[in-house]
Amino acid sequence: MHIRPSLPETLEELRELERQIECEWWCLHGALNAVAQMHAERATGTLADFRDMHAQAREVDKRRVQIAMRIAEIEGTFN
């Protein structure tokens, strides 16, 4: 179980965190696709690395959504 840090309160801090999480998500997404391609090209090998990276990508994506929703709340676009 991952312990999630609390979200920043200011819009500026949230936007910075959003950029960081977005970058992390894209990196994981790219790596996940590379691993999937490798496994598809050669059927031997384990899927443990693929599953671990996929779980990591899901967690980062959840964080992206959480940050985006908080930004929308602060901006008053999502109540």
C-alpha positions in Angstrom: 0.0 0.0 0.0 1.3 3.4 -1.0 1.1 6.3 1.4 0.1 9.4 -0.6 1.6 12.7 0.5 -1.0 15.5 1.0 -1.5 17.8 -1.9 -0.2 21.4 -1.9 -2.7 24.1 -1.2 -1.6 26.8 -3.6 -2.4 26.7 -7.3 1.3 27.5 -8.2 2.5 24.5 -6.1 -0.2 22.2 -7.6 0.7 23.2 -11.2 4.4 22.4 -10.5 3.5 19.1 -9.0 1.2 18.4 -11.9 4.1 19.0 -14.3 6.3 16.7 -12.3 3.7 13.9 -12.2 2.9 14.3 -15.9 6.6 13.9 -16.7 6.8 10.8 -14.5 3.7 9.3 -16.1 4.9 9.8 -19.6 8.3 8.2 -18.7 6.5 5.2 -17.2 4.1 5.0 -20.0 6.9 4.9 -22.6 8.8 2.3 -20.6 5.7 0.2 -20.2 5.1 0.2 -23.9 8.8 -0.7 -24.6 8.5 -3.7 -22.2 5.2 -4.8 -23.7 6.8 -4.6 -27.2 9.8 -6.6 -26.0 7.6 -9.3 -24.5 5.5 -9.5 -27.6 8.6 -9.9 -29.8 10.0 -12.7 -27.7 7.5 -14.9 -26.0 10.0 -16.1 -23.4 10.7 -14.2 -20.2 8.7 -13.3 -17.2 5.8 -10.8 -17.1 6.7 -9.7 -13.5 8.6 -6.6 -14.7 5.7 -5.7 -17.0 3.1 -6.1 -14.3 5.2 -4.0 -11.8 5.6 -1.2 -14.3 2.0 -1.3 -15.2 1.0 -1.0 -11.5 3.4 1.9 -11.1 1.9 3.7 -14.1 -1.6 3.2 -12.7 -0.6 4.8 -9.4 1.0 7.8 -11.1 -2.0 8.2 -13.3 -4.3 8.2 -10.2 -2.0 11.0 -8.8 -2.3 13.0 -12.0 -6.1 12.8 -11.8 -6.1 13.8 -8.1 -3.9 16.8 -8.9 -6.0 17.9 -11.8 -9.2 17.6 -9.8 -7.7 19.7 -7.0 -6.6 22.4 -9.5 -10.1 22.5 -10.9 -11.5 22.9 -7.3 -9.2 25.8 -6.6 -10.0 27.4 -10.0 -13.7 26.9 -9.3 -14.2 24.9 -12.5 -15.1 21.6 -10.6 -17.4 21.7 -7.6 
